[in-house]
Every structure is written in C-alpha cells, then in structure tokens.
Amino acid sequence: MKYSNLFNEIRFDIKQGIIARAGWFLMAVLVSVVFAEVFFYTRNQMITDGRVSGELYYMDAYMWMFRGMEKYNPQAKEAFDITDSYLVWNFLLAFIIGDYPVRELRTTGKNWLVRSESRTAWWFGKCIWNIITVFLFYICIHIGIVITAFVNNASWEPSLNRDVFVRTFKLMIDWNYADILMSKAL
C-alpha cells in the first residue's frame, strides 16, 4: 500500500464525506441547541419554582443530554423508556456515517476504488473518515451546548448542580466522592 494512495483516499473522503455534507453537521449543532435550550428552560423553571436550588452549569446540560436510562428489568413490568436525545443522537450519527459510503459506492465509488489501485488504502481511508466524522459530530454537539449555555448565562465552572443531578438521574450519591472524581476528570 502506497502512502500517497492512502492520503488521496483520506483527502477525497474528507472533501466528499465531510465538507460537501456540512449541512448534516450544522443540523447536529441545531438539534444540540434545541435539546440544550429545553434543558435550560425547564431547569430555570425549577429554580424559579424553588424545586431546585443553586445555579446551572454548562456541564449539567452535558449530563442531561447523554443521561441514558435505568437498567431495564422486564420482570418488574416497567416501561422501556429510552431518552429522546439518545435516540436522536444515535439515529443522526448512524445516518451521517451510513449514508455517505453507500451513496459514494452507488455513484463514483466503484470508479474511485479502481483508480485507487489499493483496496486497503480505500478501506483505511473510509475508516479514518469515519473516526473524523464521529469526532466532528461530537464537537458539533459541544458547540450547540456552549452556545445555549452562553445565551442562558450558565456558569462555566466545570461542576454540576447537585439538585439537578439528583433529579436527572433519580439517585443519591456520596458527593464527596463525586467531587473527587470530577476534580480528577477535569
């Protein structure tokens, strides 16, 4: 495998799979802004009503947006409740990652595969494109949260509001241990 072939593949995939499809990344930013705005609006209402004390941090929005769900127990007859943000992020990312290679293979991909003279370079180009795409997707989510946190005057300290955390995850934790973990992580 020639490195020039690999770099040509990566450059082609970045140009066709990322730059030409920048609208999908803009959609990720907009969806992130919408989800973060829903979070900040509802939590500001809770602060106003006195159900939550303290101020909101931008890290609260991250925790809420990627909160997941409780472990499902089918014997307990509980509802299987996947969060809407989790579904939207995964479907949007799956579409972005799955659409470009399939579309490229149906149009110019066969010609490009023959011209590349190396299936290995073509495959590694797609793998590296995939890594870059996922990384950019999460950067777009970060940008949307930062924009919304800035508009909503959220605190920029790398911390969490304890009341919001407990309400979001419906659990109590030892906050001394959580503070140690947060300080080590950041």
Disulfide bonds with the S-S distance in Angstrom:
none
